[in-house]
Amino acid sequence: MNSTLPLKTWLVDNFITDITPDQLEDDLDLIDSGIVDSLRLLRLISWVSDTYEIPMDEVPLSPDNFRSVAAIRAFVVEAKDPAAA
């Protein structure tokens, strides 16, 4: 995952329509802020799986992996290449 822009764009388009992707901070807690609830978390996991071609049945999932843009980026990097983490 070289850039977080596609992720930020998806989050803004689907969940946070009153800001731009540039305004979404990498460390904003998406869960504690209420942006991502349990149903949105499922949509987010599905999007990450499809977009980054990560078979979710082979990866241990935790809400903490989807808590922020930075956490999602780290999750994708590790899931794609566990040796890189």
C-alpha positions in Angstrom: 0.0 0.0 0.0 2.0 2.9 -1.3 -0.6 5.6 -0.8 -3.5 6.1 1.7 -5.3 8.3 -0.8 -7.6 5.6 -2.2 -8.5 4.5 1.4 -9.1 8.1 2.5 -11.2 8.8 -0.6 -13.3 5.7 0.0 -13.9 6.7 3.7 -14.8 10.2 2.8 -17.1 9.2 -0.1 -18.9 6.6 2.1 -18.7 7.8 5.7 -17.4 11.3 6.2 -18.9 13.4 3.4 -18.3 16.8 5.0 -14.5 16.8 4.5 -12.0 16.1 1.8 -9.5 13.1 1.8 -6.7 15.6 2.5 -8.4 16.7 5.7 -8.7 13.1 7.0 -5.9 12.6 9.5 -4.1 9.3 9.5 -4.4 8.9 13.2 -8.1 9.9 13.6 -9.8 7.1 15.6 -12.6 6.1 13.2 -14.3 3.9 15.8 -14.2 6.1 18.9 -15.2 9.1 16.8 -18.3 7.2 15.7 -17.4 7.3 12.0 -17.1 3.6 11.8 -19.7 1.5 13.7 -20.1 -2.3 13.6 -22.0 -2.3 10.2 -19.6 0.2 8.6 -16.7 -1.9 9.9 -17.9 -4.8 7.9 -18.2 -2.7 4.8 -14.7 -1.3 5.4 -13.2 -4.8 5.9 -14.9 -6.0 2.7 -13.6 -3.0 0.8 -10.1 -3.5 2.1 -10.2 -7.2 1.2 -11.5 -6.6 -2.3 -9.2 -3.6 -3.1 -6.0 -5.0 -1.7 -6.8 -8.6 -2.6 -6.5 -9.9 0.9 -8.4 -13.1 1.6 -9.9 -12.2 5.0 -10.5 -15.8 6.0 -6.7 -16.2 6.2 -6.0 -13.1 8.2 -6.8 -12.6 11.9 -9.1 -9.7 12.1 -9.4 -7.2 15.0 -11.2 -3.9 15.1 -7.9 -2.3 16.1 -6.6 -3.0 12.7 -9.3 -0.7 11.2 -9.2 2.0 13.9 -7.4 4.6 11.8 -6.0 5.1 8.4 -2.6 4.4 9.8 -3.7 1.2 11.4 -5.4 0.0 8.2 -2.3 0.8 6.2 -0.2 -1.2 8.6 -2.7 -4.1 8.5 -2.6 -4.1 4.6 1.2 -4.0 4.5 1.5 -6.9 7.0 -1.2 -8.9 5.4 0.4 -8.6 2.0 3.9 -9.3 3.2 4.2 -10.6 6.8 8.0 -10.5 6.6 7.8 -6.7 6.0 6.1 -6.0 9.3 
